[in-house]
């Protein structure tokens, strides 16, 4: 990881080379990993993410020609330029659509134009919310640069609309909330129905533990169909149950009406069962972290969450299942896939002195399946979005 000073120096240098003048400031927003609470946010449920030390940085300056120009160190030689008045859902597309979507949301305040240079080290497509980090860095930059009267919760909505409406990815508010609201040393316990939140202390180091992220190398894209299918299935399940959101169901016994013997009904029953049991798992983990319980106890809850995502929500893939099996087999207290599914990363709760053993076991499992070695790294709960200079 590079220091804030190095981040600023690199971003300022790249911005000046791209646009031939210095930026007015540099902002950073982190990716996130979700300890527990997957696919609950758009169902009004509970989530418990932590911010990663990995961030996306945005160097920004105002222009006077009515254009938005977006460059990226991860996409060199591909500066995107378009008139702000021409911004529209899907234009521009690809990586530039995420910052452009934020500009589109705040276009009334940026009619004169903007130059944006983005840089970051949040792994893309790994289920760690690289897209939300990009949106939130730009949203915070525009708020500060333009003097907009927007609270952090408002920026969450700006960034989420950019992803939902401009890019077309039907996500909930988990990713943007984590990027903007998390604090160092804590997990963010968020009720996505009423938007109330609590910073829950998470000092695993003091217990001799660590969170190990293992990137399967199988990328995913929330704008693809699988994520949207699951959201539609949850909405259909809620409608058949006569509730607005699956959050309103707290007892799996109340889901029996969905299992009507039809293939569709059985699918909806499994999808709803995941959401109901996942909300219960979040509450169980939070209770454990608030109290004096050994945090090792949350390991089994993480593994149970993976089983639910694999069997009831059906969004895991063989490599993610292999990671979880290998990690637990090598002594991890628990492990599960994280993110939207269909690829991405897994998270394992491990003893600090067993990190190398678990990482080796997973790498060995990948080698036996003729897969390249996965990227692994430990994370500590880190700070949310902030201005660097």
C-alpha positions as CSV (number, residue, x, y, z in Angstrom):
1,X,0.0,0.0,0.0
2,X,1.2,3.5,-0.8
3,X,0.9,6.5,1.5
4,X,-1.5,9.3,1.2
5,X,1.4,11.6,0.1
6,X,2.4,9.1,-2.6
7,X,-1.2,8.9,-3.8
8,X,-1.4,12.7,-4.1
9,X,1.9,13.0,-5.9
10,X,1.0,10.3,-8.4
11,X,-2.5,11.7,-9.1
12,X,-1.3,15.3,-9.4
13,X,1.5,14.3,-11.8
14,X,-0.8,12.2,-14.0
15,X,-3.5,14.9,-14.0
16,X,-1.0,17.5,-15.1
17,X,0.3,15.3,-17.8
18,X,-3.2,14.6,-19.1
19,X,-4.7,18.1,-18.9
20,X,-1.6,20.4,-18.9
21,X,-2.6,22.1,-15.6
22,X,-2.7,21.1,-12.0
23,X,-5.8,19.7,-10.3
24,X,-7.7,21.7,-7.7
25,X,-7.7,18.8,-5.3
26,X,-7.4,15.0,-4.9
27,X,-10.0,12.8,-3.1
28,X,-10.0,9.1,-2.2
29,X,-12.7,6.5,-1.5
30,X,-12.1,2.9,-0.4
31,X,-13.4,-0.4,-1.7
32,X,-15.2,-2.6,0.8
33,X,-15.5,-6.1,1.9
34,X,-18.7,-7.2,3.6
35,X,-18.2,-9.2,6.8
36,X,-21.7,-10.6,6.5
37,X,-25.0,-9.4,4.9
38,X,-25.0,-10.3,1.2
39,X,-27.9,-9.3,-1.1
40,X,-29.8,-8.0,1.8
41,X,-29.5,-4.3,1.0
42,X,-32.0,-4.0,-1.8
43,X,-34.3,-6.1,0.3
44,X,-34.3,-3.5,3.2
45,X,-32.1,-5.7,5.4
46,X,-28.9,-5.5,7.4
47,X,-25.3,-5.3,6.3
48,X,-21.9,-5.3,8.0
49,X,-19.1,-4.0,5.7
50,X,-15.7,-2.7,6.5
51,X,-13.7,-0.3,4.2
52,X,-10.6,-1.6,2.6
53,X,-7.2,0.1,2.8
54,X,-7.3,0.0,-1.0
55,X,-8.8,3.2,-2.6
56,X,-9.7,4.9,-5.8
57,X,-8.4,8.5,-6.1
58,X,-9.9,11.3,-8.1
59,X,-8.0,14.4,-9.1
60,X,-10.4,17.1,-10.3
61,X,-10.4,20.6,-11.7
62,X,-13.1,22.8,-13.2
63,X,-13.1,23.7,-16.9
64,X,-14.7,26.5,-18.9
65,X,-15.7,24.8,-22.1
66,X,-18.7,22.8,-21.0
67,X,-16.9,19.4,-21.4
68,X,-16.3,16.6,-19.0
69,X,-13.0,15.0,-19.7
70,X,-12.2,11.7,-17.8
71,X,-8.8,10.0,-17.8
72,X,-7.6,6.9,-15.9
73,X,-4.2,5.5,-15.1
74,X,-5.8,2.1,-15.4
75,X,-6.9,2.9,-18.9
76,X,-4.0,4.9,-20.4
77,X,-4.4,6.7,-23.7
78,X,-8.2,6.5,-23.4
79,X,-9.3,9.9,-22.2
80,X,-13.1,10.3,-22.7
81,X,-14.5,13.7,-23.6
82,X,-18.1,14.7,-24.0
83,X,-20.3,17.7,-23.5
84,X,-22.0,17.7,-20.1
85,X,-25.3,18.4,-21.8
86,X,-24.8,15.2,-23.9
87,X,-24.4,13.0,-20.9
88,X,-27.1,10.3,-20.8
89,X,-27.5,6.8,-19.4
90,X,-25.1,4.6,-21.4
91,X,-23.1,7.5,-22.8
92,X,-20.3,7.2,-22.1
93,X,-20.2,3.5,-21.3
94,X,-17.6,1.3,-19.8
95,X,-15.3,2.4,-17.0
96,X,-16.0,6.1,-17.8
97,X,-19.7,5.7,-17.2
98,X,-19.3,5.5,-13.4
99,X,-17.7,9.0,-12.9
100,X,-19.8,10.4,-15.8
101,X,-22.9,9.1,-14.0
102,X,-22.0,11.1,-10.9
103,X,-21.4,14.3,-13.0
104,X,-24.8,13.7,-14.6
105,X,-26.5,13.5,-11.2
106,X,-24.9,16.8,-10.2
107,X,-24.9,18.4,-13.6
108,X,-26.8,21.6,-12.5
109,X,-23.7,22.6,-10.6
110,X,-21.0,21.7,-13.1
111,X,-22.3,23.2,-16.4
112,X,-18.9,24.9,-17.0
113,X,-17.1,21.6,-17.3
114,X,-14.7,19.3,-15.4
115,X,-11.5,17.4,-15.8
116,X,-11.2,14.2,-13.8
117,X,-8.2,11.9,-13.5
118,X,-8.8,8.6,-11.7
119,X,-6.3,6.1,-10.2
120,X,-6.7,3.3,-7.8
121,X,-5.8,-0.1,-6.4
122,X,-9.2,-1.6,-5.6
123,X,-9.2,-4.8,-7.6
124,X,-11.8,-4.5,-10.4
125,X,-14.4,-7.3,-10.8
126,X,-13.3,-8.9,-7.5
127,X,-16.5,-8.2,-5.5
128,X,-14.8,-5.4,-3.6
129,X,-16.8,-2.5,-4.9
130,X,-14.3,-0.9,-7.2
131,X,-17.1,0.8,-9.0
132,X,-18.6,2.3,-5.9
133,X,-15.2,3.6,-4.8
134,X,-14.9,5.4,-8.1
135,X,-18.3,6.9,-7.8
136,X,-17.8,8.0,-4.2
137,X,-14.4,9.6,-4.8
138,X,-15.9,11.7,-7.6
139,X,-19.1,12.5,-5.7
140,X,-17.1,13.8,-2.7
141,X,-14.8,15.8,-5.0
142,X,-17.7,17.5,-6.7
143,X,-19.4,18.2,-3.3
144,X,-16.3,19.9,-2.0
145,X,-15.1,21.6,-5.1
146,X,-18.5,23.1,-6.0
147,X,-19.6,23.9,-2.4
148,X,-22.7,21.7,-2.7
149,X,-24.9,21.3,0.4
150,X,-24.9,17.6,0.5
151,X,-24.4,15.3,3.6
152,X,-22.7,11.9,3.3
153,X,-26.1,10.2,3.1
154,X,-26.9,12.4,0.1
155,X,-23.7,11.4,-1.6
156,X,-24.6,7.7,-1.1
157,X,-27.8,8.4,-3.1
158,X,-26.0,10.3,-5.8
159,X,-23.4,7.5,-6.2
160,X,-26.1,4.8,-6.1
161,X,-28.2,6.5,-8.8
162,X,-25.1,6.9,-11.0
163,X,-24.6,3.1,-10.8
164,X,-28.3,2.2,-11.0
165,X,-29.7,4.7,-13.5
166,X,-26.7,5.8,-15.6
167,X,-24.6,2.6,-15.7
168,X,-27.6,0.2,-15.4
169,X,-26.4,-2.0,-12.5
170,X,-29.3,-2.7,-10.1
171,X,-27.3,-2.6,-6.9
172,X,-28.5,-1.5,-3.4
173,X,-26.9,1.0,-1.2
174,X,-24.4,-1.2,0.6
175,X,-21.3,-0.4,-1.5
176,X,-21.7,3.3,-1.6
177,X,-22.6,3.5,2.1
178,X,-19.5,1.5,3.1
179,X,-17.2,3.7,1.0
180,X,-18.5,6.9,2.4
181,X,-19.5,6.0,6.0
182,X,-17.0,3.5,7.3
183,X,-14.5,4.5,9.9
184,X,-11.1,3.0,10.7
185,X,-11.2,0.1,13.2
186,X,-14.9,-0.5,12.9
187,X,-17.4,-2.4,10.9
188,X,-20.5,-0.4,9.7
189,X,-23.7,-2.0,10.9
190,X,-26.3,-0.5,8.6
191,X,-30.0,-0.9,8.5
192,X,-30.8,-0.3,4.8
193,X,-34.5,0.2,5.5
194,X,-34.3,3.3,7.7
195,X,-30.6,4.1,7.0
196,X,-29.6,4.1,10.6
197,X,-26.1,2.9,11.3
198,X,-23.7,2.0,14.1
199,X,-19.9,1.8,14.1
200,X,-19.1,-1.6,15.6
201,X,-15.6,-1.9,17.0
202,X,-13.7,-4.7,15.1
203,X,-10.2,-5.2,16.5
204,X,-9.4,-8.6,15.3
205,X,-5.6,-8.0,15.7
206,X,-6.0,-7.9,19.4
207,X,-7.5,-11.3,19.3
208,X,-4.7,-12.6,17.1
209,X,-7.0,-12.8,14.1
210,X,-7.1,-11.4,10.6
211,X,-9.5,-11.2,7.6
212,X,-7.9,-12.7,4.5
213,X,-9.3,-11.8,1.1
214,X,-8.8,-14.3,-1.6
215,X,-9.5,-13.1,-5.2
216,X,-10.7,-16.0,-7.4
217,X,-9.6,-14.2,-10.5
218,X,-13.1,-14.8,-12.0
219,X,-14.4,-11.3,-12.7
220,X,-18.0,-10.3,-12.6
221,X,-20.1,-7.3,-13.7
222,X,-23.2,-6.1,-11.8
223,X,-24.6,-4.7,-15.1
224,X,-24.8,-8.3,-16.4
225,X,-28.0,-10.3,-16.0
226,X,-27.4,-12.5,-13.0
227,X,-27.5,-9.8,-10.3
228,X,-30.6,-8.3,-11.8
229,X,-32.3,-11.7,-12.0
230,X,-31.8,-12.2,-8.2
231,X,-33.2,-8.8,-7.5
232,X,-36.3,-9.4,-9.6
233,X,-36.8,-12.8,-7.9
234,X,-36.6,-11.2,-4.5
235,X,-39.2,-8.6,-5.5
236,X,-41.5,-11.3,-6.9
237,X,-41.1,-13.3,-3.6
238,X,-42.0,-10.2,-1.6
239,X,-45.1,-9.5,-3.7
240,X,-46.3,-13.1,-3.4
241,X,-45.8,-12.8,0.4
242,X,-47.8,-9.6,0.5
243,X,-44.9,-7.5,1.9
244,X,-43.1,-4.5,0.4
245,X,-39.6,-5.9,1.2
246,X,-38.3,-9.3,2.3
247,X,-36.9,-7.5,5.3
248,X,-40.4,-7.6,6.8
249,X,-40.2,-11.4,7.1
250,X,-38.2,-12.6,10.1
251,X,-39.3,-16.3,10.4
252,X,-38.5,-18.8,7.6
253,X,-41.7,-20.6,8.5
254,X,-43.6,-17.7,7.0
255,X,-42.1,-18.5,3.6
256,X,-43.9,-21.8,3.2
257,X,-46.5,-20.3,0.9
258,X,-43.8,-19.8,-1.8
259,X,-43.0,-23.5,-1.9
260,X,-46.1,-24.4,-3.9
261,X,-44.6,-27.3,-5.8
262,X,-43.8,-25.4,-8.9
263,X,-40.3,-24.8,-10.1
264,X,-40.7,-21.1,-10.0
265,X,-42.2,-21.2,-6.5
266,X,-39.4,-23.3,-5.2
267,X,-36.8,-20.9,-6.6
268,X,-38.5,-18.0,-5.0
269,X,-38.7,-19.8,-1.7
270,X,-34.9,-20.4,-1.7
271,X,-34.1,-16.8,-2.7
272,X,-36.3,-15.5,0.2
273,X,-34.9,-18.0,2.6
274,X,-31.4,-16.7,2.0
275,X,-32.5,-13.1,2.7
276,X,-34.3,-14.0,5.9
277,X,-31.5,-16.2,7.3
278,X,-28.8,-13.7,6.1
279,X,-30.4,-10.9,8.1
280,X,-30.4,-13.1,11.1
281,X,-26.8,-13.9,10.6
282,X,-25.9,-10.2,10.5
283,X,-27.7,-9.6,13.8
284,X,-25.9,-12.6,15.3
285,X,-22.5,-11.4,14.3
286,X,-23.2,-7.8,15.5
287,X,-24.3,-9.2,18.9
288,X,-21.1,-11.2,19.2
289,X,-18.9,-8.2,18.3
290,X,-20.7,-5.9,20.7
291,X,-20.3,-8.3,23.6
292,X,-17.4,-10.2,25.2
293,X,-17.7,-13.3,22.9
294,X,-14.6,-14.6,21.3
295,X,-14.7,-13.2,17.7
296,X,-13.7,-16.7,16.5
297,X,-17.3,-17.6,17.1
298,X,-18.4,-15.6,14.0
299,X,-16.4,-17.9,11.8
300,X,-19.1,-20.6,11.6
301,X,-21.7,-17.8,10.7
302,X,-19.6,-16.8,7.8
303,X,-19.4,-20.3,6.5
304,X,-23.2,-20.7,6.9
305,X,-23.6,-17.6,4.9
306,X,-21.6,-19.1,2.1
307,X,-23.7,-22.2,2.1
308,X,-26.8,-20.1,1.8
309,X,-25.4,-18.0,-1.1
310,X,-24.3,-21.2,-2.8
311,X,-27.4,-23.3,-2.4
312,X,-30.3,-20.9,-1.8
313,X,-29.2,-17.8,-3.8
314,X,-27.1,-19.8,-6.3
315,X,-24.6,-17.1,-7.0
316,X,-21.3,-18.9,-6.1
317,X,-19.0,-20.4,-8.7
318,X,-16.8,-23.5,-8.4
319,X,-13.6,-21.5,-7.7
320,X,-15.3,-19.7,-4.8
321,X,-16.5,-22.9,-3.4
322,X,-13.0,-24.3,-3.7
323,X,-11.5,-21.3,-1.8
324,X,-14.0,-21.8,1.1
325,X,-13.4,-25.5,1.3
326,X,-9.6,-25.2,1.2
327,X,-9.5,-22.3,3.6
328,X,-11.7,-24.0,6.2
329,X,-9.8,-27.3,5.7
330,X,-6.5,-25.4,6.4
331,X,-7.8,-24.1,9.7
332,X,-9.7,-20.9,8.9
333,X,-12.5,-20.4,11.5
334,X,-14.9,-19.6,8.6
335,X,-15.0,-18.4,5.1
336,X,-17.5,-17.2,2.5
337,X,-17.8,-15.6,-0.9
338,X,-18.3,-11.9,-0.9
339,X,-19.9,-9.4,-3.3
340,X,-22.6,-9.7,-5.9
341,X,-21.6,-13.2,-6.9
342,X,-20.8,-15.1,-10.2
343,X,-17.1,-14.5,-9.5
344,X,-15.0,-12.2,-7.3
345,X,-13.5,-12.9,-4.0
346,X,-13.9,-14.8,-0.8
347,X,-13.2,-13.8,2.8
348,X,-11.7,-16.0,5.5
349,X,-11.3,-15.5,9.3
350,X,-7.9,-16.8,10.2
351,X,-5.4,-16.8,13.0
352,X,-2.6,-14.4,12.2
353,X,0.0,-17.2,12.5
354,X,-2.0,-19.3,10.1
355,X,-2.4,-16.8,7.2
356,X,0.4,-18.4,5.2
357,X,-0.9,-21.9,5.7
358,X,-4.4,-20.9,4.5
359,X,-3.1,-19.0,1.6
360,X,-0.9,-21.9,0.6
361,X,-3.8,-24.4,0.9
362,X,-5.9,-22.3,-1.5
363,X,-3.0,-21.8,-3.9
364,X,-2.4,-25.5,-3.9
365,X,-6.1,-26.2,-4.5
366,X,-6.0,-23.9,-7.5
367,X,-2.9,-25.5,-8.9
368,X,-4.6,-29.0,-8.7
369,X,-7.4,-27.5,-10.8
370,X,-5.0,-25.9,-13.3
371,X,-5.9,-22.4,-12.2
372,X,-3.4,-19.5,-11.8
373,X,-2.5,-18.7,-8.2
374,X,-5.1,-16.4,-6.6
375,X,-4.2,-13.0,-5.2
376,X,-4.5,-12.9,-1.4
377,X,-4.2,-10.0,1.1
378,X,-5.2,-9.2,4.6
379,X,-7.4,-6.3,5.4
380,X,-8.0,-4.1,8.4
381,X,-11.1,-1.9,8.8
382,X,-10.1,1.4,7.2
383,X,-11.3,4.9,6.8
384,X,-14.0,6.0,4.5
385,X,-13.9,8.6,1.7
386,X,-11.9,11.7,2.3
387,X,-10.1,14.6,0.8
388,X,-6.4,14.0,0.5
389,X,-5.4,17.6,-0.6
